[in-house]
Amino acid sequence: MGSLIWACITDFFTYETTKSVVVKSWSVGIINRIVQLLIITCFVGWVFIYKKAYQVNDTGIESSVMTKVKGLGYHNNRVLDVADYVFPQQGAGVFCIMTKIIITENQFQGKCAETVEIFSCETDEECHKHFGSVLASGVLTGVCLKSFNQTKGQCEIEGWCPAENDRVTVKPMLNVKNFTIFIKNSIRFPLFNVTRGNFPSSMNASQIKRCTYHPETNPFCPIFRVGDVLRYTGQTVENLAYKGGEIGINIQWICNLDLDISNCVPKYSFTRLDAPFAKNAVSKGYNFRFAKYFKTENGTEFRTLHKAYAIRFDVMVTGNAGKFDTIPTLINLVAAFTSIGLGTVLCDVILLNFLKGAEQYKAKKFEEVSEAQIEAPLTQSPGSQLSLRPGIKSSYDSGALSLATSDQPI
């Protein structure tokens, strides 16, 4: 019993290592070193330098955006200011600049004829089939209203009258290209407790009022000319003023916090968000409706309906910050050293299948042991299981076997 326990202890405190076969072949050796060099170059250049895998990253950026539009323009022989053409007025990250407005004044609750062509009729029965339609300006009553001595008329609705007629021709406000947008953006990376703003704290009010954003000459100015923003997206005011559109202003923060914090600056990019629908026959552009309500002296409510075609701006903030950390560095170093072993795998495939003398290499690399050999008395010393021919060197201190190219059979 004691000898069994002692045998288990000695077996536990043993060290096993892999037997190596050294193949002295120029072709295989060159392939092995090239593969290893490519792997090391990939990890150093791509993983560590370009991807900065030695850093821990914070992608949970916290952001606040405030906007302000300035400019005056002409529309329907009226001068419009910011309060007239910007919606909503709160200065959020999503806002609209109206370029064309169709106004239906003095609408009262009552009954009147629908103006949409699909609701034209000759009999009341033709209006009955439209019951429940959401395309009408009010609730359809089922009555066909006709003018005197006319055979065709329009279905009657109950709601705000007169009904809106959005087929009228209105010239858009093209002065919008000279309007300016002020964007104030503050961000925070909570993992590192780093806060930044989209323009330098050293910039005073007079400098901000005089500057205009330019990607090369003035990249940190927070004031953007609308015409320039549209030009950066490949659009013009004339293209968008009639039907409207959606423009995205992306503020990207890519910060390497291993460098000075002053290098953490925003980069702006611009795109047309509704580009997939720009050439559609339906649902083209961007428009919405809103109303202003009033009351007569006797308390009757009426309203002025506005259908606005607008350029909608979405200010989007994205980014991430990285800083050196020991754990990701060690993980990627281990991955790099482990991947170097792929060179050995590739060389083994070549040696075992394609090179002359592959059978001899297999005999040296793999050792087959049958049950009969296991049961047979161990008459040989532990180091003599392989039969080595003269000229094949064996390293007795490391267990490595050296196989030269000249030793392969011809």
Secondary structure, 3 states (H helix, E strand, C coil): CHHHHHHHHHHHCCCCCCCCEEEECHHHHHHHHHHHHHHHHHHHHHHHHHCCCCEEEECCCEEEEEEEEECCEEECCEEECHHHHEECCCCCCEEEEEEEEEEEEEEEEEEEECCCHHHEECCHHHHHCCCCCCCCCCEEEEEEECCCCCCCEEEEEEEEECCCCCCCCCCCCHHHHHCEEEEEEEEEECCCCEEEECCCCCCCHHHHHHCCCECCCECCCCEEEHHHHHHHCCCCHHHHHCCCEEEEEEEEEEEECCCCHHHCCEEEEEEECCHHHCCCCCCCCCEEEEEEEEECCCCCEEEEEEEEEEEEEEEEEEEEEEEECHHHHHHHHHHHHHHCCHHHHHHHHHHHHCCCCHHHHHHHHCCCCCHHHHHCCCCCCHHHCCCCCCCCEECCCCCCEEEEHHHCCC
